[in-house]
Amino acid sequence: MTEPAATGAVVKGAAVRCVPAVPSWVSLMAGDLESAMAFYGSLFGWSFSRGPDRWGPYVRAMLGGVAVAGLSGSTDLELPVAWTTYFGTEDADMVAERIRARGGTVAIGPLGFDAGRLAIASDRAGAPFGVWEGDRRTGAVLHTLPGAPVWIELRTPDAFDAALFYGGVFGWDERDPAEFDVRWEHDRVVLRTEERSVAALVRATDPEARPSWNVYFSVADADASVEQAGRLGADVLGEVRDSPYGRVADLRDPHGGRFSLLGPRLPEDD
């Protein structure tokens, strides 16, 4: 288990922010923490800061003095190597009750820790996610600094059912539309906050794939980053392709953790 923190504006010393109702942090459960640090550090230019080790070895990935992700090590071979997306909330206990009431499962927590309260859960289709109740006063949402998580996407058999589930759990319809918006955009249910699209729910194209929240990391050049990831031992899952939000690629790190890259589109030929 890792400690959430916000991916905020690129300001050294900026306080961590929990952003209610939207993804506010991502973390990797790695079987081999040192190997994961070497891979992602080389790919994204991350440095690392040691964090609290209450639940095992844990580091924060840093860019320009800003924490952008968490990585933790585990000796439990039963646990898959995977990225977890944490949603911010004002009340983790209330959200846990709503998850259960709507057919989801709360596997861990809510538990108190230094930065607030957290829980690990799964929706009614089985997609795992985290809940984090923390400081909501300062910071910002996902940003476009290369190497940081910039987009989170749920791939699930029924995106509309998923939207009903998460909307009920996090009170999407109760939010101020000037600050939070849910819309249908490019065949996706898209979450927008602070005038930026930050996450989406989309029907999975592979019916055999396990429902999951997929993390997209911002890169300056998706094609070049895919080549570099391959040299570092990653598996490239399909071709680099254009999307409404940029040029994207799906990968699996050397230990099986799936993630994606999002970069600008290639310039069109004249």
KAZIZI-V281118 format. One record per pair of residues at least 24 apart in sequence whose C-alpha atoms are under 8 Angstrom apart, sorted by the first residue. I is the first residue (numbers start at 1). J is the second residue. Records with the same first field share a line. If there is no record, write none. Layout:
I->J / J
This chain:
1->29 / 55 / 56 / 72
2->27 / 28 / 29 / 55 / 58 / 70 / 71 / 72
3->27 / 52 / 70 / 115
4->70 / 86 / 115 / 132
5->67 / 68 / 69 / 115
6->67 / 68 / 139 / 140 / 141
7->66 / 67 / 68 / 69 / 139 / 140 / 141 / 142 / 143 / 148 / 149
8->66 / 68 / 139 / 140 / 141 / 142 / 143
9->66 / 139 / 140 / 141 / 142 / 143
10->64 / 65 / 66 / 145
11->65 / 66
12->64 / 65 / 66
13->65 / 66
14->66 / 138 / 139
15->138 / 139
16->135 / 138 / 139
17->134 / 135 / 136 / 137 / 138 / 139 / 140
18->88 / 89 / 132 / 133 / 134 / 135 / 136
19->87 / 88 / 89 / 136 / 140 / 141
20->87 / 88 / 89 / 90 / 136 / 170
21->87 / 88 / 89 / 170 / 171 / 172
22->87 / 88 / 191 / 198 / 199
23->85 / 86 / 87 / 88 / 152 / 198 / 199
24->85 / 86 / 87 / 88 / 141 / 142
25->68 / 69 / 85 / 86 / 87
26->68 / 69 / 70 / 83 / 84 / 85 / 86 / 149 / 215
27->69 / 70 / 71 / 72 / 83 / 84 / 85
28->69 / 70 / 71 / 72 / 81 / 82 / 83 / 84 / 257
29->71 / 72 / 73 / 74 / 80 / 81 / 82 / 83 / 84
30->71 / 72 / 73 / 74 / 81 / 82 / 255 / 257
31->73 / 74 / 75 / 76 / 77 / 81 / 255
32->73 / 74
33->57 / 71 / 72 / 73 / 74
36->71
37->71
39->232 / 253 / 254
43->225 / 228 / 229 / 232
44->146 / 147 / 148 / 219
45->147
46->147
63->147 / 148
68->148 / 149
69->148 / 149
80->256 / 257
81->255 / 256 / 257
82->256 / 257 / 258
83->214 / 215 / 257 / 258 / 259
84->128 / 129 / 130 / 213
85->129 / 130 / 152 / 213 / 215
86->129 / 130 / 131 / 132
87->129 / 130 / 131 / 132
88->131 / 132 / 133 / 134
89->131 / 132 / 133 / 134 / 170
90->133 / 134
91->133
92->117 / 118 / 119 / 131 / 132 / 133
95->131 / 169 / 170
98->168 / 169
99->123 / 169
102->165 / 168 / 169
123->162 / 165
124->162 / 165
125->156 / 157 / 162 / 211
126->210 / 211 / 212
127->156 / 210 / 211 / 212 / 213
128->212 / 213
129->213
141->193 / 194 / 198
142->198
144->218
145->218 / 219
146->217 / 218 / 219 / 220
147->217 / 218 / 219
148->217 / 218
149->215 / 216 / 217 / 218
150->198 / 215 / 216 / 217 / 218 / 262
151->197 / 198 / 199 / 215 / 216 / 217
152->198 / 199 / 200 / 213 / 214 / 215 / 216
153->199 / 200 / 201 / 202 / 213 / 214 / 215 / 216
154->200 / 201 / 202 / 211 / 212 / 213 / 214
155->201 / 202 / 203 / 204 / 211 / 212 / 213 / 214
156->201 / 202 / 203 / 204 / 210 / 211 / 212
157->203 / 204 / 207 / 211
158->202 / 203 / 204
159->188 / 189 / 201 / 202 / 203
160->189
162->201
163->189 / 201
186->244
214->258 / 259 / 260
215->259 / 260
216->259 / 260 / 261 / 262
217->259 / 260 / 261 / 262
218->261 / 262 / 263
219->261 / 262 / 263
220->263 / 264
221->263 / 264
222->247 / 248 / 249 / 261 / 262 / 263 / 264
225->261
